[in-house]
Amino acid sequence: MANLPLHIPNNFRNFSVMASSNGVPFSAPKSGGPMILELPLDKIRRPLMRTRANDPEKVKDLMESIRVIGLQEPIDVLEVDGVYYGFSGCHRYEAHQRLGLPTIRCKIRRGTKETLRHHLR
Ligand code: ADP
């Protein structure tokens, strides 16, 4: 996969920014707006994973669909102080895990510790 010549903030530079597997171009980061990036699955913390079970049938269907047409809608990720948190997109995340995909396309929004606390409530 080709590296794209995107201007990205320092805290995103630890990851390689790759062209998406389904050929959909990345959106350019707007000031203050969300940013679309492929993140390694293991860089996304999922604090609520053990408390919310996924529907195995949904995961199976998504695996098949993602395998054939790729991820059509990125998962939402919150970034706080350079750490990434996922609270939704649980079925898509698990489908990627089970497919053995190393990265997932994410819509990343910056938040504060207060935003994080709100999500953890
Ligand atoms: P999740 O927990 O991942 O949000 P849901 O079953 O609630 O799971 O929703 C599945 C979401 O995955 C939908 O919003 C759908 O638009 C999105 N999606 C992204 N890529 C695909 C795909 N290839 N096939 C089916 N749905 C997809």
Residues whose N, C-alpha, C, O or C-beta is under 5 A from the ligand:
A	BS01	ADP	K58 S65 I66 I69 G70 L71 Q72 E73 G89 C90 H91 R92 Y93
